[in-house]
Amino acid sequence: MGRVQDKIALVTGGGTGIGCAIAQRLSDEGAQVIITDRNTQTGEAVASAYDSIEFLEQDVRDQTRWQEVISHVTDRHGRLDILVNNAGILATEPSQGVEDTTLAHWRQLQENNS
């Protein structure tokens, strides 16, 4: 029995990287895990490898989709015990310095990572 046995966990950005590793560990520890990601291919691949992980497509910048995801979790599982708000992006332009980043790119980073 794991430390989070029978807990309901939501991990954003769970299709790859740190979010995927967190989701897998939570699952291994006994949690029922819902992962979200913008990339449906990677999210579905993670979920298909684990009986206790399900995938929902989500762009965390979309407030309406947040409401839909939370409604899905509470309707299906009755509660949410753990939220890992992992989704985020790095600076993707050639220059990653604040002085050289365009306003549009800065806004994209802040919108996604807030």
C-alpha positions as CSV (number, residue, x, y, z in Angstrom):
1,M,0.0,0.0,0.0
2,G,1.4,3.4,-1.0
3,R,1.4,6.8,0.7
4,V,-1.4,8.0,-1.6
5,Q,-3.4,4.9,-1.8
6,D,-6.9,5.6,-3.1
7,K,-6.3,9.3,-3.5
8,I,-7.5,11.1,-6.7
9,A,-4.7,13.1,-8.3
10,L,-4.7,15.5,-11.3
11,V,-1.4,16.2,-13.0
12,T,-1.2,18.9,-15.7
13,G,1.4,18.4,-18.3
14,G,1.4,14.7,-17.6
15,G,2.2,13.5,-21.1
16,T,6.0,13.9,-20.9
17,G,8.9,14.8,-18.6
18,I,8.5,15.6,-15.0
19,G,4.6,15.5,-15.2
20,C,4.7,12.0,-16.6
21,A,7.2,10.8,-13.9
22,I,5.0,12.3,-11.2
23,A,1.9,10.6,-12.6
24,Q,3.6,7.3,-12.8
25,R,4.9,7.6,-9.2
26,L,1.5,8.6,-7.9
27,S,0.0,5.6,-9.7
28,D,2.7,3.3,-8.3
29,E,1.9,4.6,-4.9
30,G,-1.8,3.7,-5.3
31,A,-3.5,6.8,-6.5
32,Q,-6.0,7.1,-9.3
33,V,-4.4,9.7,-11.6
34,I,-5.8,11.9,-14.2
35,I,-3.2,13.5,-16.5
36,T,-3.8,16.4,-18.8
37,D,-1.7,17.7,-21.7
38,R,-2.1,19.6,-24.9
39,N,-0.4,16.7,-26.8
40,T,-3.0,14.0,-27.1
41,Q,-0.6,11.4,-28.5
42,T,1.8,11.5,-25.6
43,G,-1.0,11.8,-23.0
44,E,-2.9,8.8,-24.4
45,A,0.4,6.8,-24.6
46,V,1.0,7.3,-20.9
47,A,-2.5,6.5,-19.9
48,S,-2.6,3.3,-22.0
49,A,0.4,2.0,-20.1
50,Y,-1.3,2.2,-16.7
51,D,-4.7,1.0,-15.5
52,S,-4.9,3.7,-12.9
53,I,-4.0,6.7,-15.2
54,E,-6.6,8.4,-17.5
55,F,-5.9,11.2,-19.9
56,L,-7.8,14.3,-20.7
57,E,-6.8,16.8,-23.4
58,Q,-6.2,20.3,-21.9
59,D,-4.5,23.5,-22.6
60,V,-4.0,25.1,-19.2
61,R,-4.5,28.6,-20.7
62,D,-8.1,27.8,-21.4
63,Q,-10.3,28.7,-18.4
64,T,-13.3,27.0,-19.8
65,R,-11.4,23.7,-20.2
66,W,-10.2,24.0,-16.6
67,Q,-13.9,24.0,-15.5
68,E,-14.6,21.0,-17.7
69,V,-11.7,19.0,-16.4
70,I,-12.6,19.7,-12.8
71,S,-16.2,18.8,-13.5
72,H,-15.1,15.5,-15.1
73,V,-12.9,14.6,-12.1
74,T,-15.5,15.4,-9.5
75,D,-18.4,13.8,-11.5
76,R,-16.4,10.6,-12.1
77,H,-14.4,10.3,-8.9
78,G,-16.4,12.4,-6.4
79,R,-13.4,14.5,-5.3
80,L,-9.9,15.7,-6.0
81,D,-7.3,15.1,-3.4
82,I,-4.1,16.1,-5.1
83,L,-3.3,18.7,-7.8
84,V,0.1,18.9,-9.4
85,N,0.0,22.0,-11.6
86,N,3.0,21.0,-13.5
87,A,2.3,22.2,-17.1
88,G,4.6,24.9,-18.3
89,I,6.9,26.0,-21.1
90,L,10.3,27.4,-21.4
91,A,11.5,30.3,-23.5
92,T,11.6,29.0,-27.0
93,E,13.0,31.9,-29.0
94,P,16.8,32.0,-29.8
95,S,17.4,34.6,-27.1
96,Q,16.0,33.7,-23.7
97,G,17.1,36.9,-22.0
98,V,14.4,39.2,-20.6
99,E,15.9,42.1,-22.4
100,D,15.7,40.4,-25.8
101,T,12.4,38.6,-25.5
102,T,9.5,39.9,-27.6
103,L,6.4,41.1,-25.7
104,A,4.3,38.5,-27.5
105,H,6.6,35.7,-26.4
106,W,6.8,37.1,-22.8
107,R,3.0,37.1,-22.6
108,Q,2.8,33.6,-24.0
109,L,5.2,32.4,-21.3
110,Q,3.4,34.2,-18.5
111,E,-0.1,33.0,-19.7
112,N,1.0,29.4,-19.8
113,N,3.1,29.3,-16.6
114,S,0.9,31.4,-14.3
